[in-house]
Amino acid sequence: MNVGIDVLALATGHYVLDLRSLAAVRGADPQKYTLGLGQDFMSVPSPQEDVVTMGVEAGLRALERISDPTTIRLVLFATESSIDQSKSAGIYIHHFLKLAPSCRVVELKQACYSATAALQLAVAFVRQNPSDKVLIIASDIARYGLNTSGEPTQGCGAVAFVVSSSPRLLSLEKTTGVYARHIMDFWRPNGQDEACVNGRYSAVAYLDALGKVWEEFQHNGGVSFDRIDFICYHTPFTRMAEKAFVRHLEITQSTKKTLAHLSTLLTPALIYSRCLGNCYTASLYVSLLSLLENTAGDLSGARLGFFSYGSGCVAEFFTGILSSGYRDVLFFEAHAQAIAQRLLLTVPDYEAFYTQLSSPVFAPDSCYQTGPLRFLGIKNYQRHYDFAR
């Protein structure tokens, strides 16, 4: 029985900052951002957007391709931008998507890896319950603080994907390689909005984890590097994914792939990340969408590799086969519009948004550009939402 991703949808913040304008204000060479990091823009959420509003927008889009939403019996919400220490953000998603009450809902956390953990849990669930489906939402807002070294690698986004038997998009192969160890490369303590990060150490840990999961993947009988047609890497910034490809060439000693293949095998998967910024748990699957929606030809039957990394750290490598007709379930036009129609911010406007997001107030009359659902703020310690009119 084939199990995998049946449909995959994207949402992001409705505002955007050009990193060249940020560089000018910060007194930095713009090429430090555009070439050194490989980033051109970053999506910015308005004060009326959060991980729930983006997750609902992505979820509504994904459900357009599902004929019977009552078959969704499990909702898994993956994030490292949690809005509550107790209540799952997935419960809000379940409510606003009007899913059936006979449904399990839970939130998962392990830095950027948790969406992949959700995927593997969903695959096991569907193998036991072939007629049921699982909805996974990965939604995040990356924050490192104003005028910090991590500032140009911020961003936001959400993906929603449905896992089912006989998937129309991607069938997962069973062999995986997994690696975990306790390190302090990235974390966000309770009560703190911005992440703590040791950037250089995190990059080294990322590449080390890639070697470890690849070694286990091979030990477990995984296919060779040369039998994988395209690879999607976790992308905190696009230059990191390019470094991962170079490292992969070194550890596999590939006879068919070289540095010359980087642009054809990897660049399409990085187009969305270059203009959205870091989407944390969603970033690997943003790369998958970017590959599929920015490659002109039909890739049906191609084998894709996936490297998922979550700081702290847990990593995994796995593969999947693209289904015949996968292009029929993509959202080419909707995703292109979502990216193109973001409103361009000045740096002062972006900084004002950033400050407001740290202390949301109850403001139902605000008129920021949002998706279908608006975050109204916090009143009596409760979060309030409403659909935009």
N, C-alpha and C positions, 0 to 999 in steps of 0.2 A: 504494500500500500504506500503510495506516495503521499507525503505530508510536507507542507511548507507554506510559503506566503502566497495567499490568494489574491490580495489587492494591497496596494501601498499608496498612501496619500501624504501630502506635505502641507504644513502651514508655517507661517513665520510672523514676526512683528510687522506692523503696518507703517513703520518709519525706518529710515535708513540714513547712515552717516557715511560720507565719503572719507576714507582714511587719509587721503591727500589733504583735505581741509583740516583734519585732526593733526596731522604732521606739522602743518604750517603754524597752528596755534601752539603746539607743544615744542616748537623749535627743533623738530627732527627732520632728517632727510626722508622725504616720502618713499624713496626706494628701500629704506629700512623696513617699511611695512609691505610695499607692493612686491619687492623682490626677496628681501630677507625672510619675511614671514609668508609671502605668497598670498597676501590678502589685499583686496581692493575696497570692499565695503563691509559694513556690519549692520545687520538688522537690529533695530532698537525698539523695544516694546514701549507703548505709551503708558501713562499711569493707569489706564483702564484695560491693560492687557497683562496676563500672567500665564502660568503653565496650564491652568484650567481653560482659559479662553482659547489659547492656541491648540490645546488638545481637543477641545470640542470642535473647532473649525476643521482640523484634520480628520477627526472622527466622522463628522457629518459628510465630508467628501468621500471617505472610504466607504461609508454605508450606501452611497449612491450605486455602488457596484454589487451590493448584497441583496439578493431577491427576498430573503426571509431573515430579518435581523433577530427573530426569536430563536434562531439556531445558535446565537452567541450565548454561551453558557459560562464564560469566564472572561473577566476584564482584568488585565494586568497593566498597572500604571508604573512606568519606570521614570525616575527623575532624581536629580541631586539638587533640585530647587524646591524642596518640599515646603508646603504652606502650613503644615500642622504636624505636631509631634505625635498625634494619635490618629486622627481621621485621615483616611486615604483620599488623596485628590481624585482617585479613580471613582469614588462615590459620587462626586460632582459630575464627572464625565458620564457615568451610568445614568444619573438623573436627567441631565440635559439632552442626552441622546435618546432618552425614553426607551431604554432597553428593558427586557423582561425582568420581573423580580426574581425569577428562579435562576439566579446568576451569581457566581462567586466574584468578589471584587477585592483586590489587594494591591498595595503599593510596594515596589521593590527598590532597594538602594544598594549600590556598590559603585559609586562614581559613574563613569561613562559606560561601564560594562553592563549595567543592570537591564538594558533593553535586550541584550543578547541572552542574559539569564532568563528573561521573560520568554524569549523565543524558544529556548530549549525546554522550558517548562511547558509551554503551549504545545510543542510537538509531542511530548510525552502524553499530555492530556488527550490530544486528538487521536493518537494511536490507540488509546484505551476507549475512546468515545468517538468513533469515526464519523458519526452523523452530526456532531457538535462542532462549533467554531469558537475560536478565541480571538478577542480584540485586544491588541497591545497598543498602548499609547506611550510614546517616549517624548517628553516635553521638558525643555530647560531654558533658563536664562543665565548666560555666563557673565559674571560680574567680578572684576578684579580691582575696582577702585579707580577714581579719576586720577590722571597723571601718574599712573604706575606703569611698570614695564609690561604688565599683562593687559593693559587697557586696549591696545589695538587688536587683541585676540578675543575680544568679547563678541557676543552675538546672541541670537535666540532662534528657536525653531522647535517644531514638533512634527513627528510622524505618527500616523495611525496605520497599523497593518493587521489584517485578518489572517489567522493561521487556520488551515483546513486540510482535509483530505482532498485529493485530486486538485491541487492548487493551480490556478491559472497563470501565476507569475513565476514562481520558483519552487522546485522540489529540493528539499535538503537531503544531502547524503549523510549517512549515519556516523561516519568517522569524524572525530574531533580531537583537538589537542588543547589541554587546559593547563594553566599555571597560576599559582597563587602564593604570595608571600607578604609579610607585614613590612611596609616601608612608609616613610613620611615624605612623599614627594608632592602631595596635594591633599588638602583637607579644608573643611569649613566648620569651625566650632559652633556650638549652640549660641544663638543670639548674635551671630555675625553675618552680615549680608554678603561680604566679599570673601572669596576663597583665599586661603594661604597656599602659596606654591613656591617650590624650589625648582625653577624652570629648567636649569641645566641638568639637575639630578633626574627630573621627571623625564626628560628626553632620553637620557641614558637608560633609565629603567624601562621605558617604552620599547626601545630597540633590544634590550636584553630579554624582555618578555617575549618579543617576537621570535627570537632564537629558541627560547624554551618551548613555546607552544608548537613551533614548527618541528622541533625534535620529537615531541610526544606524538604529534600528528603522524609523522613518518613511522614512529615505533608502533603505532596502532594500526598501521596498514593504509594510511592515506596516500592519495595519488601524488606523483612527482610534481615539482614546480612547473615543468615543461608541459604537463597535461592540463594546466589551469589556464584558461583563455584570458581572463581579466581578474584583477584583484582589487577589492575595496578595503581600504585601511581606515581605522579610526583617525579622524582628521580634526585635531584641535586647531590646526592651521595647515594650509595646504603644503607648505614646505616640509612639515613633519611626515606627511604621507609619502612625499618624494624620497625623503631620507629612508623611510621604511622599505621602499621598493629597492633602493640601492643596497640596503642591508640584506634584503631577501636574496638578491643576486649573489652577494658574497657568501652567505651561508649555504645556499643550494648549489653553487658553482654550476649554474645553468649552462647548458650547451646550445640552447635555442633562443634564449632571451638575453638582451644586452641593454646597456644604458640607452642605446638608440631607440629602444622600444618604449621608453618611458612616456613619450608624448602620445603614442597611439594606444598604449595599454592603460594608462593612468589618467591622463589629462581630462578626458570626458567626465570621469568620476569626480573631479575636483571643481568643476565649473560652478555648481551651486554653492559649495563651501566658500569659494573666493568672494562671493557677494552676500552670503548670510552671516559668516563668522562662525564661531564655535557654538554648536548646538548640543554639546555634552552627550547625553544618552542617545540623542537622535542622530548624531553626526555620521555614524557608519551607514545608516540607512538613508540619510540624505545623499551620501556618496553613491549608494546603489541606484537611487532614483536619478541622480545626475548622469550616471553612466548610461542608463537605459533611455533617458529622454534627450540626451545630447549625442547619441550615436545614430547616425542616419540609417545604417543598415539594420536588417533583422538578425538578431543574435540568438534566435531560437536554437536550443540544443547546446549552447555554449556553457562551459563549466566556469563558475565564478568562485573565487576564493575570498574569504572574509577574515580580517584580523580585527578583533575587538579588544580594546584595552581600557581598563578602568583603574585609575590611580589608587594606590594604597596597599597591594594591587591585585587584580585578577585579570587574566587575559585568556582568550580562546581563539583558535583557528578552526574554521570549518568551511565546507564547500556546498554548492548547490548547482542544479541544472536548470537553465531557463526553459520554461514551458513553451510549446508551440502556440503561437498566437498571443504571447504575453503583451504585445503592444496594444491589444484591444482593451486592456484593463488599466492602461496608464492614463494620466491626466495632463497630457502635454499642454493644452491651452490654459487650463486653470492654473497650473503651476507657473507657467510663463507670466501670466497676468498678475499672480500674487507677488512675484518678484519685481516686475516692471512697475506696478502701480503703488509701490511704497512711496511715501512722501519724504522728500529729501530734507534733512535737518541741518541747521547751522550748528556749530559747536556749542554756542551758548544755549540753544534750545535742547540739544542733547544733554547737556549738563543739568539743565532744569528738570528734564524727564528723570534723569538718574537720581537726583535728590528727592523728587516726589515719590519714586518707587521705594525709597527707604522708609517713608512714613506715610502710607496711603491713608487718605481721609475719605469719609463718606461723601461723595459728590455726584449724585445721580444726574445732575443737569449738565455735567461736562460733555463736551462734544468732540472728543478725540476720534480720529479714524481708527476703527477696530474691525474685527471680523464679526460674525453673527452674534457672538456673546460678548457682553461688556462686564468688566469687573467694576463694581460701584464703590468699593472700599470696605473698611472694617468698622462695624458699629456693634457695641456691646460684645467685643471680642469675637464677633462672627463675620465671616466673609459674605458679601452680598453680590449677586450677579443678576443680570437681566438681558434678555435678547434685545439687540438694537432695533429701533423702529425705523 
